[in-house]
Amino acid sequence: MSALNGRLLACFAGVALGAGVPACAGDGGAAQPATGMSVTNCLAIGGAMKDDNADLMKWMTLRKDTGKVVVIAYATSRAEGADTRMSARLEKFGWKGTALLLPDVLKGADERKTAVEWLPHADLIFMTGGDQSRIMQRFKAAPDLRQALDYGMSHWATPVAGSSAGAAVMSNPMFTGGGSESALAGSEADDGEQDDPPAAAPAKPGETMPADAKPTKPAPRKGVQIGEGLGIVSPMIDTHFFARGRVGRLVAALEASKKPFGLGIDENRAVSITGGSMCTAIGDCGALLVDTRDLKREGGSRTGVRINLLSSGDRWDWPVDGQADKGVVSPRTLGQGAVAIDAPLLPQGSPPPSAWAKGVTLAMLKRLAANPHYAQNAESEGFRVCISADPDTRFGWSAEKPGALTVTNARLEIYELTPADRAERAARRAATAKPKP
């Protein structure tokens, strides 16, 4: 039996699990230092966070020690007002305190000194979206800033949250751009989103650069677009996941980096990562856990990948050093009757959907849950994506909350299209094309 390397506890809708709130949080009083301990207490948000997302705001407002939230807006060139906007968001959920915009360490010695002093001990450190390369540019230029972050996490268990770029930078390596097609094909990475910025110009340690320095456009790169990240969490993190069809690039990045696990987090959803080994999903169909330990490569095809769709409360423990290489998938209960899905079943004989289009991967998983005996297929210009079930695959849902679907150990295969496949697709498109007026 193929099992997750770690324990995935499929705790379905209706089971209160606290939505993965910070382990060190309390109702007040001074936090006790966690001297000598390595504490990870992070919230990775998939981007496009809405102000009314109570579960995310609860995580970010539960700790009440210093009355201080530090906003790191290094990812954007429009950082002004990020602290005010964050304060307004949190105050809607009862938070009272001061939001501080972390000074840009590239501006000068005084700003760097203040940033290092502010960072370690706060009720929350929040990293905004934008360009994750800008964040790394500053942490590389100021090694003492990274030391301050590590000290806060290890000594005070300071919670760290990030959205979009602020989440992507948590892993190492991190994504720096590109899309699924180029990552899998090794082609020029010109298929990213329009808001994927070019890489920032590197800064040498101690070098002072203008705060508004614009990133320099690098020479065209091919294949997987990854670079050095902070590495404060173990799995590779990808964001805007289902909305931007990024499963292909996550598989390719895990293969290239030889990392076994990745988390693709959708918009306005999150994964809480605590204690260095536990992930908890926040939001229905909020994240996809990708397991490439058994990945096999033949030409451009990748097979043997296992994927797991996580909804609110679903938990996964990844192994730590010395832990046995085995895991347990234990859904609390399986649903009864047909799954209520919001992804209409495709008519028999319909052409496969576009593999990297918005929401296609999630729709495939929902259709698979409705009919596990029918493999789901999608196509891109160069690949066919197949998601299927076998005896190890499990599904969980609730009649009261059908949107909270959980899928464990589904199979993912990505096949490179042959010339015959491409010719067949071209003929199919020609047959269904509408004549020009």
Stockholm file with secondary structure:
# STOCKHOLM 1.0

chainA/1-437         MSALNGRLLACFAGVALGAGVPACAGDGGAAQPATGMSVTNCLAIGGAMKDDNADLMKWMTLRKDTGKVVVIAYATSRAEGADTRMSARLEKFGWKGTALLLPDVLKGADERKTAVEWLPHADLIFMTGGDQSRIMQRFKAAPDLRQALDYGMSHWATPVAGSSAGAAVMSNPMFTGGGSESALAGSEADDGEQDDPPAAAPAKPGETMPADAKPTKPAPRKGVQIGEGLGIVSPMIDTHFFARGRVGRLVAALEASKKPFGLGIDENRAVSITGGSMCTAIGDCGALLVDTRDLKREGGSRTGVRINLLSSGDRWDWPVDGQADKGVVSPRTLGQGAVAIDAPLLPQGSPPPSAWAKGVTLAMLKRLAANPHYAQNAESEGFRVCISADPDTRFGWSAEKPGALTVTNARLEIYELTPADRAERAARRAATAKPKP
#=GR chainA/1-437 SS CCCCSSEEECCCTTCCCGGGCCTTCCSSSCCCCCTTCCCCEEEEECSCCCTTCHHHHHHHHSCCSSSEEEEECTTCSCCTTHHHHHHHHHHTTTCCSEEEECCCTTSCHHHHHHHHHHSSSCSEEEECSSCHHHHHHHHHHCHHHHHHHHHHHHHSCCCEEEETHHHHTTSSSEEEECCHHHHHHTCBSCCSCTTCCCCCCCCCTTCCCCTTCCCCCCCCCBSCEEECCCCCSSSEEECSTTTTTCHHHHHHHHHHHTCSEEEEECTTCEEEEETTTEEEEESTTCEEEEECTTCEEETTEEEEEEEEEECTTCEEECCCTTCCSCCCBCCSCCCCSSCCCSSCCCCTTCCCCBTTSTTHHHHHHHHHHHCTTSCEEEECSSEEEEEECCTTCEEECCSSCTTCCEEEEEEEEEEECCHHHHHHHHHHHHHHCCCCC
#=GC SS_cons         CCCCSSEEECCCTTCCCGGGCCTTCCSSSCCCCCTTCCCCEEEEECSCCCTTCHHHHHHHHSCCSSSEEEEECTTCSCCTTHHHHHHHHHHTTTCCSEEEECCCTTSCHHHHHHHHHHSSSCSEEEECSSCHHHHHHHHHHCHHHHHHHHHHHHHSCCCEEEETHHHHTTSSSEEEECCHHHHHHTCBSCCSCTTCCCCCCCCCTTCCCCTTCCCCCCCCCBSCEEECCCCCSSSEEECSTTTTTCHHHHHHHHHHHTCSEEEEECTTCEEEEETTTEEEEESTTCEEEEECTTCEEETTEEEEEEEEEECTTCEEECCCTTCCSCCCBCCSCCCCSSCCCSSCCCCTTCCCCBTTSTTHHHHHHHHHHHCTTSCEEEECSSEEEEEECCTTCEEECCSSCTTCCEEEEEEEEEEECCHHHHHHHHHHHHHHCCCCC
//
